[in-house]
Amino acid sequence: MAQLEPGPIPAITSDWVDQSVDSPGFTDLVTGCLSGLDDLESSLDGFLDPNASIDDGLPDDGLDPVLDGVDSSLALIGQTADGWQPDLIQAAYDQTGEQLTEIFSIVPAEAWQDVPPPQTFDDAGLVTDTSNPMDATVTDPGGNAQSSFAVGQAARFTIQIHPLEGGGGVFGGVTVIENDTLNGQVRDPFTAGGTDQFGFLAISRTFGPDDVGSWQATFYAVQPNGSQLPGPTIQWEVTPAPAGTVAPVTPVPAPVTAPPPTPAPPPIQVSVTLVNDAPGRAYPNFLVGDTWTLTVIGPPNAPVVVAGSFNGQALSPAQLGSTGNDGVFTLAGVMAAGNIGLWQETYQVGGIDWDGALLFSVNAAPGGSP
């Protein structure tokens, strides 16, 4: 038989019915068996595209031994028909059906793909056997895509090295090198940072007058063997500060008895910490049954709102509570089985965004119990 063309062929299962032979001369039984196999193969051939051409360059699907087994079983049925060996005929008949089912239940395009190792988050560390793809984006601090900034504005660069499909590969603890050009002039490469255990690296920058111009940055992931794997290239513009943002100053003689100026109060900052209270364990690794304590600091008597994602699915913002008169909010709990997965959380207190994010994982406890 010719090699199958890749395509969405549905799985076929065998539904043979055992038959017993009561008397010699069972030629009709053998004929019926062979006829049934022909009908089965004809019906399966109906799933194939009649206009498809066989690509002889496709990789070996490994089915040649199975096809040989089908031919052998059919030959055995024919050889034993006149020798009155019903058990051998029935066994060959069953074996042939199973082999045909195996042939037509394989999706060749998937069968030829190597399955990567599973992704793990235990003490053994992450699998580091294959280079992984990288994404890079530049946004404003609120996460909105942006390609133009003015002097004095802040930008956030987010690098993500993705796990391979099925898990594994090189994505955690990877050093990221940044190569920039400004107005077409190449600048010295530098280390932008390293990815965390989930493959994320976030970089915040505020542009100054020396940054005005057209920028282009290419990010490279340093592999375990020291080679650099090129990632995406992103572009953005930095423009001068809008006119009028700095008011002209007219010198005025200060009175001799003028009091010293009152310093402006420092801006209110938001900070968030998540602690694993389980003995011998620490953030960002949690097991089902671990106790935890969340502490949020910000403006006093202000609502605390959390947002983020769970296993890649976005979570709607939710208010956890409010800070007290001292600007502190705490929350404690226990990781449950429903929390198993990867978490990314951002926080806002009284409308002020925290400039960081919580990235942590929850895994099943060893033995399946807390």
Secondary structure, DSSP 8 states (H G I E B T S, - for coil): ------S---------------SS--HHHHHHHHHHHHHHHHHHHTTS-TT----TTS---S-HHHHHHHHHHHHHHHHHTTTT-HHHHHHHHHHHHHHHHHHHH--HHHHTS--------STT----SSB--EEEEEE-TTS-B-SEEETT-EEEEEEEE---TTS-SB-SS-EEEEEEEETTEE---EEEEE--TTSEEEEEEE--GGG-EEEEEEEEEE-TTS-EEEEEEEEEEEE---TTSS---------TT-------------EEEEEE-STT--TTEEETT-EEEEEEE-STT-EEEEEEEETTEEEEEEEEEE--TTSEEEEEEE--GGG-EEEEEEEEETTEE-S--EEEEEE--GGG--
